[in-house]
């Protein structure tokens, strides 16, 4: 570096904000993690996990922390790619023609995940209807309308505040519920003895491998929350997204030493956000498993279809009174509802950007905001159509998990490879270097791909 260039770098104000790495600052940037966590807690955690507790008791509980902590690294590198480069992976898959098939795979994955949203809608409607019986179908319509109105504003701040409030409420409620049915020491011991589960009728699985496949695919971030997390980080203007969102074009090779240091800090922020998210997820999942194991399993009840929530509520009510059943219903309703909002926002943002790449805005006089809202209408109507036509929420939920699992597996691995070759050429200091985390991301991607296909088979 010449003396002149060195002097210019010293005088240049960093174009990237300082990463919030102190505890106080980090807490202010937990918004994306809270929305992400609220989005993923619901389907896998409030539907699949309680069914496992009902059928298996405490056996198999050890799988929850293993799967949750393994899977976070796939989504970590997907989001880290954008924070480091300022581009979503959707953008990159369009610009690089050999990867364009991933571009259309992402758009199609949103349609497939709408099947899961249908299952979530069905279970949410059934849950609230147990408390206020005016009809499951009517509650489904009311729920999707409320979610639509919140997302229609296209306001990240509103979504962040709503998700944070929902997350706080249903975590508090489920802790209270779990305390009511706290297991004995012997029960806890059996929970962490490795055992292979069998098929579970409530999940519509016929073998142990199918059961594990469903659990691995749906526990933690599924396709919808993972995709949405990309846009949460972008709208929060984290790392290089700050420059791209402010319409500043900066080559990675032109970054100053201070800016590189700050980007490395932002990579840590993403990692810490994922660890916080996974920890909350594990606590919630284990507590809801415990509640189910100590109620339904001990009573010999094996729910199917719409019966899960009503059966659990009836036991709570019988044991402790109506107030405990209401607590459980409310925690479930908040959890399930939050799982609908995040994907609706993320999918609409993804399709909004997709149409930009395809050239819709150049050919037609239409704004991004209007495209966002038109697409939102589509992703609001699709789940309604699926749930009213099929009327099998758990089948829809499991099917969607299996169909989107291979896509998610690809997304766990591809950004690592692309980031390595891009950054090796433009700025080697930013290449992904946590090899243990890379190994876990690749492992979870491979497992996601294989188990999803086996589950379909």
C-alpha angles and dihedrals in degrees: 000000000000123000090249094052091045090052091049091052091051092052096044116099111228111260092206121072120244110266115248099242100146113091093247095047093042091056089058090057097050091097096100090046091051093050090044092049093045089050095052097042106081118052103040095027103040099033111025098034096051090049089055089050091049095051101033105028111209092335112113096020088125089072093070100070092038095054096039096051093042095052098049092076094062093058089038093064093042091057093037089058091062095042090052099043104026090235129103114233086244088062092048094047089056096045093048105063095203087060098045091104087067089055091060091038089059092051091048092047089062089058092048092049088055085074088061091048086056090056090047091050091051094051093043091051091047091049097051092040089061088061097039108020106206095127133293093243093054092049090050090056093046092049095050091047092054092048090047093052093050094047093040089071087067085216115148091191092056091048091048093050093045093048093046091052092046092047092051093047100049094041090053092047096048092049089056091047093050092049089058090062102031111168126236122252090259090054091051090050092053090050093067100043105106110245132160115241124222132222118305120212092202089060090041090238121139102194141035093251091054090050093051090044092055092045093048093047099044102032109093122354115003125188095284100051092041093054091044092052090064091062094042088059091044094050090047086055096231119179115323089359086076090066097041092048089050089051093246116146112211126168114225088229090061097057117122123235091256092050091051090051090051092049090052087053091052089053087057090050090056090049093050091047090055092048091051090047093049092048092052089046093051093048092049094045095048093047094049090046089051092049091052095043092051094047117027097027094049090049091049092241119151108185125203134189113345094354101086100084098038092051094049092046092050091055093048090049094047093049103040107008137262094302093066092052090051090052090054093047092050094048090050094046093051092046095049094044092052089054090061100050100055098054092044089057095042096047093049090050092047093051090044089058092041092058089049090057092046089054102247093138093053093051100041134040097244133122129230090243092057092047089050091055095044090051090046089058089054093051090046094053098043096065090047091054093048097048095045093047099044104028091196107109098178093047090050091047095050094042093053091048091054094045096049095038096085091049090051090048090056091048091053093058110026097066091055092055094043092046091051095055095040096048094040087063100037106030118353093189090072097052113126105264108168093104095181089054091046089052091052091047092051092045092051091046093052092045091047091052096045098041092047092054091045090049090053090048 
